Amino acid sequence: QQQQQQQVMPAVPHFPGLTSNIASIFPHVVTNPTLPLFQQRPALRQLVPTAVEHGISDVLSPVVERSMKIAYISCHRLVTKDFALEPSEEKLQKAAHMMVQHLAGSWAMVTAKDHLKGSIATHMRNLIAANIDKSASTTLANIIAQTADTCAADNLDLACAFVEKTAMDRAVGAIDDALSEDYLERRRHREMRGTGQGFHDSKNFGQGVSSLPAFLRPKFGGLEPNQLALYENFNRAPIMSAPGGKDDMLGGMPGPAGSLSLGGMPHMNSPPQMAQSLPGVLGGGAGGSQAQQQQQQ
């Protein structure tokens, strides 16, 4: 358990101590005292943390669920093939964690941004309205709206970071569950046959491997450093978010709309497309073709 936690990427930068526990957002919530409404009514500032919390809660579940699912399905289809000759479950797990966290975090960021901003602003407007004179003038109503929009903008990065962190943590748990038998199979192989005999995962060592270029072709003994670097790049690349965040996974949409942008990689909108196109050792070969066949079935 401790070893698995060490492999998980640390909390999102800029917000030290941020975890997937909603209470961890409160030390970072911005309550701008220079806003005119807060200068006139300082007590209203205490409503901001509640608005941010409720705004996140409205968006969190559908975004995290979809992001986590897409990430771990795509990751599982790739790593089980790329690491089919890898005897170390630790290397398999580390690579899977790096990839699945980046995919889940990127999907969550792309999906959640606009929804979070609108949700926080709505809750802030409602909370302010419930705590002031109901016969407020039109001018005051405009000030309330401006205050709510500013509070939402001030706390948008924090809200996105929390959703991202939650999606990443959930995805790590999901990929470990999906790979539990693969981890166990490697441990059993090592206990029964030692390290002298090469590991071979026949169910995931698909056709088409021999046609791959030599530098991509898996070999007994596991992936070489230049091949592992493809996965290590996930740990170094920044989580990407789309300006404007037009993707919509809420509101009854039947499937993921828009695209996933990962540092110059192709835009993809389904797990099979991702499994075909992501930079795994077998991503464009046996892994991709089998993923597509499974989806068609």
Summary of the structure (lengths in Angstrom):
residues: 297
radius of gyration: 22.9
end to end distance: 36.2
largest distance: 81.3
contacts: 969
relative contact order: 0.17
helix: 63%
strand: 1%
